[in-house]
Amino acid sequence: MVDESSIGPWLRGLRDGESQAMTEIWDRFFQTLVQAADQRLKNVPKNNSEGEDIAASVFESLWN
């Protein structure tokens, strides 16, 4: 039985170029990364999209 909370299958799918794996990882973690980036940068002057830009950059690095 596969643990539904495990991202191992998604990472293997990502390695194999499966677009659904990319979607699953994005859906599960994007907003969490945005919130983490915004929290870390809360005292730095920024615009509203900076956390989203950082999260998108993380995913771009992962895909590459």
All heavy atoms as TSV, in Angstrom:
chain	resi	resn	atom	element	x	y	z
A	1	MET	N	N	0.840	-1.182	0.000
A	1	MET	CA	C	0.000	0.000	0.000
A	1	MET	C	C	0.883	1.242	0.000
A	1	MET	O	O	1.835	1.346	0.762
A	1	MET	CB	C	-0.906	-0.020	1.227
A	1	MET	CG	C	-1.909	1.069	1.235
A	1	MET	SD	S	-3.177	0.664	2.458
A	1	MET	CE	C	-3.545	2.272	3.044
A	2	VAL	N	N	0.581	2.201	-0.851
A	2	VAL	CA	C	1.358	3.428	-0.966
A	2	VAL	C	C	0.867	4.445	0.054
A	2	VAL	O	O	-0.333	4.676	0.192
A	2	VAL	CB	C	1.246	4.018	-2.392
A	2	VAL	CG1	C	1.966	5.336	-2.484
A	2	VAL	CG2	C	1.784	3.039	-3.410
A	3	ASP	N	N	1.796	5.046	0.780
A	3	ASP	CA	C	1.458	6.100	1.739
A	3	ASP	C	C	1.079	7.346	0.951
A	3	ASP	O	O	1.896	7.916	0.230
A	3	ASP	CB	C	2.666	6.360	2.638
A	3	ASP	CG	C	2.442	7.470	3.650
A	3	ASP	OD1	O	1.316	8.009	3.712
A	3	ASP	OD2	O	3.391	7.793	4.370
A	4	GLU	N	N	-0.179	7.784	1.083
A	4	GLU	CA	C	-0.674	8.944	0.337
A	4	GLU	C	C	0.082	10.226	0.668
A	4	GLU	O	O	0.091	11.163	-0.114
A	4	GLU	CB	C	-2.164	9.146	0.597
A	4	GLU	CG	C	-3.039	8.052	0.035
A	4	GLU	CD	C	-3.080	8.048	-1.486
A	4	GLU	OE1	O	-3.031	9.125	-2.091
A	4	GLU	OE2	O	-3.167	6.965	-2.048
A	5	SER	N	N	0.698	10.292	1.853
A	5	SER	CA	C	1.412	11.503	2.226
A	5	SER	C	C	2.830	11.531	1.671
A	5	SER	O	O	3.510	12.547	1.738
A	5	SER	CB	C	1.453	11.653	3.753
A	5	SER	OG	O	2.230	10.615	4.321
A	6	SER	N	N	3.291	10.422	1.123
A	6	SER	CA	C	4.649	10.345	0.598
A	6	SER	C	C	4.736	11.021	-0.768
A	6	SER	O	O	3.884	10.820	-1.635
A	6	SER	CB	C	5.073	8.891	0.459
A	6	SER	OG	O	6.316	8.803	-0.197
A	7	ILE	N	N	5.783	11.779	-0.939
A	7	ILE	CA	C	5.969	12.418	-2.246
A	7	ILE	C	C	6.936	11.622	-3.119
A	7	ILE	O	O	7.222	12.018	-4.238
A	7	ILE	CB	C	6.443	13.880	-2.114
A	7	ILE	CG1	C	7.823	13.973	-1.482
A	7	ILE	CG2	C	5.420	14.708	-1.370
A	7	ILE	CD1	C	8.472	15.314	-1.647
A	8	GLY	N	N	7.421	10.504	-2.610
A	8	GLY	CA	C	8.342	9.661	-3.381
A	8	GLY	C	C	7.838	9.333	-4.774
A	8	GLY	O	O	8.580	9.490	-5.756
A	9	PRO	N	N	6.587	8.867	-4.899
A	9	PRO	CA	C	6.087	8.572	-6.251
A	9	PRO	C	C	6.075	9.802	-7.159
A	9	PRO	O	O	6.345	9.701	-8.356
A	9	PRO	CB	C	4.666	8.058	-6.002
A	9	PRO	CG	C	4.706	7.517	-4.613
A	9	PRO	CD	C	5.656	8.431	-3.864
A	10	TRP	N	N	5.766	10.950	-6.590
A	10	TRP	CA	C	5.774	12.180	-7.396
A	10	TRP	C	C	7.189	12.525	-7.845
A	10	TRP	O	O	7.393	12.956	-8.982
A	10	TRP	CB	C	5.193	13.353	-6.624
A	10	TRP	CG	C	3.745	13.219	-6.284
A	10	TRP	CD1	C	2.823	12.411	-6.891
A	10	TRP	CD2	C	3.055	13.908	-5.266
A	10	TRP	NE1	N	1.596	12.567	-6.302
A	10	TRP	CE2	C	1.710	13.474	-5.301
A	10	TRP	CE3	C	3.426	14.843	-4.325
A	10	TRP	CZ2	C	0.738	13.963	-4.425
A	10	TRP	CZ3	C	2.464	15.321	-3.457
A	10	TRP	CH2	C	1.143	14.892	-3.498
A	11	LEU	N	N	8.157	12.342	-6.955
A	11	LEU	CA	C	9.540	12.644	-7.326
A	11	LEU	C	C	10.037	11.682	-8.401
A	11	LEU	O	O	10.737	12.095	-9.330
A	11	LEU	CB	C	10.443	12.600	-6.095
A	11	LEU	CG	C	10.187	13.689	-5.057
A	11	LEU	CD1	C	11.061	13.474	-3.828
A	11	LEU	CD2	C	10.405	15.076	-5.644
A	12	ARG	N	N	9.657	10.414	-8.292
A	12	ARG	CA	C	10.023	9.466	-9.347
A	12	ARG	C	C	9.338	9.847	-10.662
A	12	ARG	O	O	9.944	9.782	-11.735
A	12	ARG	CB	C	9.667	8.039	-8.926
A	12	ARG	CG	C	10.632	7.478	-7.888
A	12	ARG	CD	C	10.385	6.010	-7.605
A	12	ARG	NE	N	9.129	5.760	-6.904
A	12	ARG	CZ	C	8.941	5.939	-5.591
A	12	ARG	NH1	N	9.940	6.380	-4.845
A	12	ARG	NH2	N	7.775	5.667	-5.040
A	13	GLY	N	N	8.080	10.257	-10.571
A	13	GLY	CA	C	7.367	10.710	-11.766
A	13	GLY	C	C	8.014	11.942	-12.372
A	13	GLY	O	O	8.134	12.060	-13.586
A	14	LEU	N	N	8.454	12.851	-11.509
A	14	LEU	CA	C	9.144	14.050	-11.984
A	14	LEU	C	C	10.420	13.667	-12.723
A	14	LEU	O	O	10.691	14.160	-13.810
A	14	LEU	CB	C	9.455	14.962	-10.798
A	14	LEU	CG	C	10.118	16.290	-11.096
A	14	LEU	CD1	C	9.217	17.159	-11.961
A	14	LEU	CD2	C	10.455	17.011	-9.804
A	15	ARG	N	N	11.168	12.744	-12.135
A	15	ARG	CA	C	12.405	12.271	-12.766
A	15	ARG	C	C	12.110	11.671	-14.138
A	15	ARG	O	O	12.889	11.825	-15.072
A	15	ARG	CB	C	13.074	11.231	-11.865
A	15	ARG	CG	C	14.360	10.666	-12.442
A	15	ARG	CD	C	14.829	9.441	-11.711
A	15	ARG	NE	N	13.800	8.403	-11.826
A	15	ARG	CZ	C	13.547	7.500	-10.904
A	15	ARG	NH1	N	14.210	7.489	-9.771
A	15	ARG	NH2	N	12.612	6.591	-11.091
A	16	ASP	N	N	10.957	11.005	-14.255
A	16	ASP	CA	C	10.580	10.353	-15.507
A	16	ASP	C	C	9.857	11.283	-16.478
A	16	ASP	O	O	9.409	10.851	-17.534
A	16	ASP	CB	C	9.704	9.131	-15.215
A	16	ASP	CG	C	10.465	8.061	-14.434
A	16	ASP	OD1	O	11.714	8.065	-14.465
A	16	ASP	OD2	O	9.801	7.237	-13.776
A	17	GLY	N	N	9.707	12.565	-16.107
A	17	GLY	CA	C	9.109	13.550	-16.997
A	17	GLY	C	C	7.597	13.554	-17.022
A	17	GLY	O	O	6.997	14.060	-17.970
A	18	GLU	N	N	6.960	13.000	-15.997
A	18	GLU	CA	C	5.499	12.954	-15.956
A	18	GLU	C	C	4.937	14.319	-15.542
A	18	GLU	O	O	5.201	14.804	-14.449
A	18	GLU	CB	C	5.033	11.889	-14.970
A	18	GLU	CG	C	5.432	10.495	-15.377
A	18	GLU	CD	C	5.075	9.460	-14.330
A	18	GLU	OE1	O	4.349	9.786	-13.368
A	18	GLU	OE2	O	5.539	8.328	-14.474
A	19	SER	N	N	4.148	14.915	-16.407
A	19	SER	CA	C	3.601	16.241	-16.119
A	19	SER	C	C	2.643	16.215	-14.924
A	19	SER	O	O	2.552	17.195	-14.186
A	19	SER	CB	C	2.918	16.831	-17.346
A	19	SER	OG	O	1.815	16.036	-17.722
A	20	GLN	N	N	1.938	15.112	-14.718
A	20	GLN	CA	C	1.027	15.026	-13.578
A	20	GLN	C	C	1.799	15.106	-12.266
A	20	GLN	O	O	1.328	15.698	-11.295
A	20	GLN	CB	C	0.200	13.732	-13.632
A	20	GLN	CG	C	-0.822	13.628	-12.523
A	20	GLN	CD	C	-1.862	14.749	-12.544
A	20	GLN	OE1	O	-2.250	15.221	-13.605
A	20	GLN	NE2	N	-2.308	15.167	-11.384
A	21	ALA	N	N	2.995	14.545	-12.216
A	21	ALA	CA	C	3.821	14.618	-11.013
A	21	ALA	C	C	4.180	16.073	-10.719
A	21	ALA	O	O	4.140	16.503	-9.567
A	21	ALA	CB	C	5.077	13.775	-11.175
A	22	MET	N	N	4.513	16.828	-11.759
A	22	MET	CA	C	4.819	18.248	-11.578
A	22	MET	C	C	3.619	18.986	-10.998
A	22	MET	O	O	3.755	19.793	-10.087
A	22	MET	CB	C	5.209	18.889	-12.910
A	22	MET	CG	C	6.530	18.473	-13.434
A	22	MET	SD	S	6.857	19.410	-14.948
A	22	MET	CE	C	7.865	18.262	-15.824
A	23	THR	N	N	2.456	18.694	-11.539
A	23	THR	CA	C	1.227	19.342	-11.074
A	23	THR	C	C	0.950	19.011	-9.619
A	23	THR	O	O	0.603	19.894	-8.824
A	23	THR	CB	C	0.031	18.915	-11.956
A	23	THR	OG1	O	0.309	19.294	-13.300
A	23	THR	CG2	C	-1.259	19.561	-11.489
A	24	GLU	N	N	1.104	17.750	-9.244
A	24	GLU	CA	C	0.852	17.325	-7.865
A	24	GLU	C	C	1.798	18.022	-6.892
A	24	GLU	O	O	1.392	18.496	-5.830
A	24	GLU	CB	C	0.988	15.808	-7.732
A	24	GLU	CG	C	-0.040	15.018	-8.496
A	24	GLU	CD	C	-1.439	15.108	-7.925
A	24	GLU	OE1	O	-1.623	15.573	-6.781
A	24	GLU	OE2	O	-2.373	14.710	-8.641
A	25	ILE	N	N	3.075	18.074	-7.251
A	25	ILE	CA	C	4.064	18.730	-6.380
A	25	ILE	C	C	3.759	20.215	-6.266
A	25	ILE	O	O	3.787	20.784	-5.182
A	25	ILE	CB	C	5.496	18.475	-6.895
A	25	ILE	CG1	C	5.831	16.977	-6.755
A	25	ILE	CG2	C	6.508	19.330	-6.146
A	25	ILE	CD1	C	7.116	16.566	-7.451
A	26	TRP	N	N	3.465	20.864	-7.388
A	26	TRP	CA	C	3.112	22.292	-7.394
A	26	TRP	C	C	1.914	22.545	-6.492
A	26	TRP	O	O	1.942	23.421	-5.628
A	26	TRP	CB	C	2.813	22.744	-8.813
A	26	TRP	CG	C	2.394	24.172	-8.923
A	26	TRP	CD1	C	1.150	24.687	-8.750
A	26	TRP	CD2	C	3.230	25.290	-9.227
A	26	TRP	NE1	N	1.150	26.042	-8.933
A	26	TRP	CE2	C	2.406	26.445	-9.224
A	26	TRP	CE3	C	4.583	25.425	-9.509
A	26	TRP	CZ2	C	2.917	27.716	-9.497
A	26	TRP	CZ3	C	5.078	26.690	-9.781
A	26	TRP	CH2	C	4.250	27.818	-9.772
A	27	ASP	N	N	0.854	21.769	-6.699
A	27	ASP	CA	C	-0.374	21.967	-5.926
A	27	ASP	C	C	-0.146	21.757	-4.427
A	27	ASP	O	O	-0.730	22.456	-3.600
A	27	ASP	CB	C	-1.480	21.020	-6.403
A	27	ASP	CG	C	-2.021	21.367	-7.778
A	27	ASP	OD1	O	-1.754	22.486	-8.259
A	27	ASP	OD2	O	-2.703	20.510	-8.367
A	28	ARG	N	N	0.694	20.819	-4.089
A	28	ARG	CA	C	0.917	20.497	-2.681
A	28	ARG	C	C	1.812	21.518	-1.981
A	28	ARG	O	O	1.623	21.812	-0.808
A	28	ARG	CB	C	1.544	19.108	-2.574
A	28	ARG	CG	C	1.958	18.722	-1.184
A	28	ARG	CD	C	1.214	17.512	-0.697
A	28	ARG	NE	N	1.583	17.172	0.650
A	28	ARG	CZ	C	2.066	16.014	1.022
A	28	ARG	NH1	N	2.228	15.057	0.139
A	28	ARG	NH2	N	2.368	15.787	2.263
A	29	PHE	N	N	2.815	22.075	-2.684
A	29	PHE	CA	C	3.838	22.855	-2.003
A	29	PHE	C	C	3.951	24.326	-2.377
A	29	PHE	O	O	4.608	25.085	-1.659
A	29	PHE	CB	C	5.213	22.197	-2.203
A	29	PHE	CG	C	5.303	20.859	-1.566
A	29	PHE	CD1	C	5.238	19.716	-2.327
A	29	PHE	CD2	C	5.428	20.731	-0.194
A	29	PHE	CE1	C	5.313	18.464	-1.730
A	29	PHE	CE2	C	5.503	19.499	0.417
A	29	PHE	CZ	C	5.439	18.357	-0.360
A	30	PHE	N	N	3.357	24.763	-3.472
A	30	PHE	CA	C	3.581	26.147	-3.913
A	30	PHE	C	C	3.169	27.156	-2.854
A	30	PHE	O	O	3.952	28.035	-2.487
A	30	PHE	CB	C	2.859	26.431	-5.236
A	30	PHE	CG	C	3.097	27.829	-5.727
A	30	PHE	CD1	C	4.312	28.173	-6.295
A	30	PHE	CD2	C	2.123	28.802	-5.605
A	30	PHE	CE1	C	4.546	29.472	-6.739
A	30	PHE	CE2	C	2.351	30.097	-6.053
A	30	PHE	CZ	C	3.561	30.429	-6.618
A	31	GLN	N	N	1.950	27.059	-2.358
A	31	GLN	CA	C	1.465	28.049	-1.390
A	31	GLN	C	C	2.286	28.019	-0.098
A	31	GLN	O	O	2.553	29.064	0.494
A	31	GLN	CB	C	-0.020	27.817	-1.094
A	31	GLN	CG	C	-0.683	29.021	-0.470
A	31	GLN	CD	C	-0.542	30.274	-1.316
A	31	GLN	OE1	O	0.152	31.208	-0.916
A	31	GLN	NE2	N	-1.154	30.315	-2.466
A	32	THR	N	N	2.727	26.838	0.319
A	32	THR	CA	C	3.573	26.721	1.507
A	32	THR	C	C	4.898	27.447	1.290
A	32	THR	O	O	5.388	28.141	2.189
A	32	THR	CB	C	3.826	25.238	1.839
A	32	THR	OG1	O	2.564	24.611	2.053
A	32	THR	CG2	C	4.694	25.091	3.067
A	33	LEU	N	N	5.476	27.301	0.102
A	33	LEU	CA	C	6.730	28.004	-0.203
A	33	LEU	C	C	6.529	29.515	-0.250
A	33	LEU	O	O	7.390	30.269	0.217
A	33	LEU	CB	C	7.309	27.510	-1.528
A	33	LEU	CG	C	7.986	26.153	-1.481
A	33	LEU	CD1	C	8.319	25.684	-2.890
A	33	LEU	CD2	C	9.252	26.223	-0.644
A	34	VAL	N	N	5.417	29.955	-0.811
A	34	VAL	CA	C	5.119	31.389	-0.846
A	34	VAL	C	C	5.052	31.933	0.583
A	34	VAL	O	O	5.654	32.961	0.902
A	34	VAL	CB	C	3.804	31.681	-1.605
A	34	VAL	CG1	C	3.372	33.132	-1.418
A	34	VAL	CG2	C	3.951	31.353	-3.076
A	35	GLN	N	N	4.322	31.240	1.441
A	35	GLN	CA	C	4.176	31.694	2.823
A	35	GLN	C	C	5.516	31.688	3.555
A	35	GLN	O	O	5.816	32.618	4.311
A	35	GLN	CB	C	3.161	30.816	3.557
A	35	GLN	CG	C	1.755	31.020	3.055
A	35	GLN	CD	C	0.778	29.987	3.586
A	35	GLN	OE1	O	1.151	29.022	4.244
A	35	GLN	NE2	N	-0.490	30.188	3.287
A	36	ALA	N	N	6.334	30.672	3.330
A	36	ALA	CA	C	7.648	30.612	3.975
A	36	ALA	C	C	8.537	31.764	3.503
A	36	ALA	O	O	9.225	32.405	4.309
A	36	ALA	CB	C	8.317	29.271	3.685
A	37	ALA	N	N	8.525	32.036	2.205
A	37	ALA	CA	C	9.327	33.138	1.670
A	37	ALA	C	C	8.850	34.472	2.219
A	37	ALA	O	O	9.653	35.320	2.630
A	37	ALA	CB	C	9.268	33.139	0.139
A	38	ASP	N	N	7.541	34.670	2.235
A	38	ASP	CA	C	6.994	35.922	2.767
A	38	ASP	C	C	7.352	36.093	4.244
A	38	ASP	O	O	7.682	37.194	4.686
A	38	ASP	CB	C	5.473	35.969	2.592
A	38	ASP	CG	C	5.051	36.242	1.160
A	38	ASP	OD1	O	5.874	36.751	0.364
A	38	ASP	OD2	O	3.882	35.949	0.834
A	39	GLN	N	N	7.298	35.005	5.005
A	39	GLN	CA	C	7.640	35.074	6.430
A	39	GLN	C	C	9.113	35.449	6.621
A	39	GLN	O	O	9.435	36.279	7.459
A	39	GLN	CB	C	7.344	33.723	7.109
A	39	GLN	CG	C	7.645	33.698	8.578
A	39	GLN	CD	C	6.785	34.648	9.404
A	39	GLN	OE1	O	5.660	34.957	9.035
A	39	GLN	NE2	N	7.315	35.113	10.504
A	40	ARG	N	N	9.981	34.823	5.837
A	40	ARG	CA	C	11.416	35.115	5.961
A	40	ARG	C	C	11.743	36.549	5.554
A	40	ARG	O	O	12.700	37.142	6.035
A	40	ARG	CB	C	12.239	34.158	5.088
A	40	ARG	CG	C	12.229	32.709	5.522
A	40	ARG	CD	C	13.021	32.459	6.790
A	40	ARG	NE	N	14.397	32.856	6.713
A	40	ARG	CZ	C	15.424	32.038	6.654
A	40	ARG	NH1	N	15.237	30.747	6.649
A	40	ARG	NH2	N	16.646	32.510	6.612
A	41	LEU	N	N	10.948	37.110	4.652
A	41	LEU	CA	C	11.222	38.440	4.112
A	41	LEU	C	C	10.324	39.514	4.709
A	41	LEU	O	O	10.256	40.623	4.194
A	41	LEU	CB	C	11.043	38.424	2.590
A	41	LEU	CG	C	11.986	37.502	1.834
A	41	LEU	CD1	C	11.566	37.398	0.380
A	41	LEU	CD2	C	13.423	37.980	1.954
A	42	LYS	N	N	9.644	39.210	5.814
A	42	LYS	CA	C	8.639	40.134	6.333
A	42	LYS	C	C	9.191	41.501	6.712
A	42	LYS	O	O	8.469	42.479	6.678
A	42	LYS	CB	C	7.897	39.513	7.514
A	42	LYS	CG	C	8.727	39.304	8.738
A	42	LYS	CD	C	7.918	38.635	9.833
A	42	LYS	CE	C	8.804	38.332	11.021
A	42	LYS	NZ	N	8.081	37.608	12.038
A	43	ASN	N	N	10.465	41.609	7.047
A	43	ASN	CA	C	11.052	42.893	7.428
A	43	ASN	C	C	11.836	43.545	6.298
A	43	ASN	O	O	12.471	44.570	6.502
A	43	ASN	CB	C	11.946	42.720	8.651
A	43	ASN	CG	C	11.145	42.301	9.872
A	43	ASN	OD1	O	10.017	42.744	10.058
A	43	ASN	ND2	N	11.723	41.449	10.685
A	44	VAL	N	N	11.773	42.945	5.111
A	44	VAL	CA	C	12.488	43.486	3.956
A	44	VAL	C	C	11.471	44.190	3.062
A	44	VAL	O	O	10.430	43.605	2.742
A	44	VAL	CB	C	13.175	42.347	3.169
A	44	VAL	CG1	C	13.827	42.872	1.913
A	44	VAL	CG2	C	14.170	41.619	4.047
A	45	PRO	N	N	11.732	45.459	2.680
A	45	PRO	CA	C	10.789	46.125	1.769
A	45	PRO	C	C	10.633	45.307	0.488
A	45	PRO	O	O	11.605	44.852	-0.104
A	45	PRO	CB	C	11.464	47.464	1.461
A	45	PRO	CG	C	12.456	47.663	2.560
A	45	PRO	CD	C	12.865	46.298	3.011
A	46	LYS	N	N	9.387	45.058	0.100
A	46	LYS	CA	C	9.139	44.236	-1.081
A	46	LYS	C	C	7.764	44.549	-1.655
A	46	LYS	O	O	6.968	45.220	-1.037
A	46	LYS	CB	C	9.216	42.761	-0.720
A	46	LYS	CG	C	8.165	42.306	0.289
A	46	LYS	CD	C	8.351	40.846	0.619
A	46	LYS	CE	C	7.221	40.315	1.438
A	46	LYS	NZ	N	7.063	40.740	2.770
A	47	ASN	N	N	7.514	43.975	-2.824
A	47	ASN	CA	C	6.174	44.067	-3.375
A	47	ASN	C	C	5.430	42.772	-3.069
A	47	ASN	O	O	5.996	41.819	-2.570
A	47	ASN	CB	C	6.214	44.366	-4.882
A	47	ASN	CG	C	6.918	43.280	-5.659
A	47	ASN	OD1	O	6.749	42.099	-5.392
A	47	ASN	ND2	N	7.709	43.672	-6.646
A	48	ASN	N	N	4.154	42.704	-3.351
A	48	ASN	CA	C	3.321	41.560	-2.977
A	48	ASN	C	C	3.689	40.262	-3.675
A	48	ASN	O	O	3.349	39.191	-3.200
A	48	ASN	CB	C	1.848	41.869	-3.232
A	48	ASN	CG	C	1.323	42.890	-2.258
A	48	ASN	OD1	O	1.868	43.063	-1.174
A	48	ASN	ND2	N	0.265	43.573	-2.642
A	49	SER	N	N	4.330	40.319	-4.822
A	49	SER	CA	C	4.600	39.099	-5.576
A	49	SER	C	C	5.953	38.473	-5.263
A	49	SER	O	O	6.281	37.437	-5.812
A	49	SER	CB	C	4.497	39.379	-7.076
A	49	SER	OG	O	5.513	40.275	-7.469
A	50	GLU	N	N	6.733	39.074	-4.382
A	50	GLU	CA	C	8.083	38.555	-4.159
A	50	GLU	C	C	8.092	37.118	-3.653
A	50	GLU	O	O	8.876	36.300	-4.101
A	50	GLU	CB	C	8.863	39.453	-3.202
A	50	GLU	CG	C	10.326	39.098	-3.187
A	50	GLU	CD	C	11.187	40.203	-2.642
A	50	GLU	OE1	O	10.782	41.365	-2.661
A	50	GLU	OE2	O	12.274	39.872	-2.194
A	51	GLY	N	N	7.233	36.772	-2.703
A	51	GLY	CA	C	7.162	35.396	-2.217
A	51	GLY	C	C	6.796	34.434	-3.332
A	51	GLY	O	O	7.347	33.335	-3.433
A	52	GLU	N	N	5.878	34.839	-4.186
A	52	GLU	CA	C	5.494	34.007	-5.318
A	52	GLU	C	C	6.649	33.844	-6.297
A	52	GLU	O	O	6.855	32.763	-6.846
A	52	GLU	CB	C	4.279	34.585	-6.025
A	52	GLU	CG	C	3.008	34.447	-5.217
A	52	GLU	CD	C	1.782	34.957	-5.943
A	52	GLU	OE1	O	1.892	35.382	-7.115
A	52	GLU	OE2	O	0.700	34.918	-5.331
A	53	ASP	N	N	7.411	34.909	-6.521
A	53	ASP	CA	C	8.565	34.827	-7.410
A	53	ASP	C	C	9.599	33.838	-6.880
A	53	ASP	O	O	10.176	33.051	-7.634
A	53	ASP	CB	C	9.221	36.198	-7.590
A	53	ASP	CG	C	8.352	37.186	-8.350
A	53	ASP	OD1	O	7.409	36.744	-9.042
A	53	ASP	OD2	O	8.605	38.398	-8.238
A	54	ILE	N	N	9.834	33.876	-5.581
A	54	ILE	CA	C	10.801	32.965	-4.966
A	54	ILE	C	C	10.309	31.531	-5.081
A	54	ILE	O	O	11.070	30.628	-5.455
A	54	ILE	CB	C	11.067	33.356	-3.501
A	54	ILE	CG1	C	11.825	34.692	-3.461
A	54	ILE	CG2	C	11.836	32.264	-2.763
A	54	ILE	CD1	C	11.900	35.319	-2.097
A	55	ALA	N	N	9.039	31.298	-4.774
A	55	ALA	CA	C	8.492	29.945	-4.868
A	55	ALA	C	C	8.556	29.429	-6.307
A	55	ALA	O	O	8.920	28.273	-6.545
A	55	ALA	CB	C	7.057	29.917	-4.354
A	56	ALA	N	N	8.233	30.264	-7.269
A	56	ALA	CA	C	8.308	29.855	-8.671
A	56	ALA	C	C	9.743	29.520	-9.056
A	56	ALA	O	O	9.994	28.554	-9.795
A	56	ALA	CB	C	7.751	30.958	-9.573
A	57	SER	N	N	10.707	30.267	-8.531
A	57	SER	CA	C	12.116	29.993	-8.803
A	57	SER	C	C	12.548	28.648	-8.220
A	57	SER	O	O	13.308	27.904	-8.837
A	57	SER	CB	C	12.979	31.124	-8.236
A	57	SER	OG	O	14.336	30.870	-8.452
A	58	VAL	N	N	12.043	28.340	-7.018
A	58	VAL	CA	C	12.339	27.033	-6.413
A	58	VAL	C	C	11.846	25.914	-7.319
A	58	VAL	O	O	12.563	24.946	-7.581
A	58	VAL	CB	C	11.691	26.928	-5.011
A	58	VAL	CG1	C	11.740	25.499	-4.499
A	58	VAL	CG2	C	12.374	27.864	-4.029
A	59	PHE	N	N	10.607	26.035	-7.813
A	59	PHE	CA	C	10.060	24.998	-8.673
A	59	PHE	C	C	10.810	24.931	-10.000
A	59	PHE	O	O	11.046	23.844	-10.513
A	59	PHE	CB	C	8.574	25.200	-8.900
A	59	PHE	CG	C	7.747	24.663	-7.781
A	59	PHE	CD1	C	7.233	25.497	-6.812
A	59	PHE	CD2	C	7.502	23.312	-7.675
A	59	PHE	CE1	C	6.481	25.004	-5.760
A	59	PHE	CE2	C	6.755	22.796	-6.633
A	59	PHE	CZ	C	6.245	23.642	-5.672
A	60	GLU	N	N	11.210	26.056	-10.541
A	60	GLU	CA	C	11.978	26.042	-11.783
A	60	GLU	C	C	13.288	25.274	-11.601
A	60	GLU	O	O	13.674	24.463	-12.437
A	60	GLU	CB	C	12.267	27.462	-12.262
A	60	GLU	CG	C	13.028	27.509	-13.565
A	60	GLU	CD	C	13.284	28.927	-14.043
A	60	GLU	OE1	O	12.965	29.892	-13.345
A	60	GLU	OE2	O	13.840	29.052	-15.148
A	61	SER	N	N	13.938	25.502	-10.463
A	61	SER	CA	C	15.172	24.763	-10.164
A	61	SER	C	C	14.906	23.273	-10.021
A	61	SER	O	O	15.680	22.451	-10.486
A	61	SER	CB	C	15.815	25.304	-8.876
A	61	SER	OG	O	16.230	26.628	-9.050
A	62	LEU	N	N	13.798	22.933	-9.357
A	62	LEU	CA	C	13.439	21.526	-9.200
A	62	LEU	C	C	13.179	20.871	-10.542
A	62	LEU	O	O	13.655	19.774	-10.800
A	62	LEU	CB	C	12.203	21.410	-8.295
A	62	LEU	CG	C	11.679	20.006	-8.025
A	62	LEU	CD1	C	12.733	19.160	-7.310
A	62	LEU	CD2	C	10.395	20.069	-7.223
A	63	TRP	N	N	12.443	21.542	-11.411
A	63	TRP	CA	C	12.123	20.946	-12.720
A	63	TRP	C	C	13.394	20.735	-13.531
A	63	TRP	O	O	13.498	19.750	-14.258
A	63	TRP	CB	C	11.183	21.808	-13.520
A	63	TRP	CG	C	9.854	22.182	-12.924
A	63	TRP	CD1	C	9.109	23.255	-13.305
A	63	TRP	CD2	C	9.071	21.541	-11.899
A	63	TRP	NE1	N	7.944	23.310	-12.559
A	63	TRP	CE2	C	7.897	22.270	-11.700
A	63	TRP	CE3	C	9.280	20.410	-11.103
A	63	TRP	CZ2	C	6.917	21.924	-10.771
A	63	TRP	CZ3	C	8.316	20.063	-10.155
A	63	TRP	CH2	C	7.153	20.805	-10.005
A	64	ASN	N	N	14.337	21.680	-13.414
A	64	ASN	CA	C	15.584	21.565	-14.171
A	64	ASN	C	C	16.469	20.508	-13.552
A	64	ASN	O	O	17.241	19.877	-14.168
A	64	ASN	CB	C	16.311	22.895	-14.243
A	64	ASN	CG	C	15.568	23.891	-15.101
A	64	ASN	OD1	O	14.879	23.507	-16.041
A	64	ASN	ND2	N	15.660	25.152	-14.773
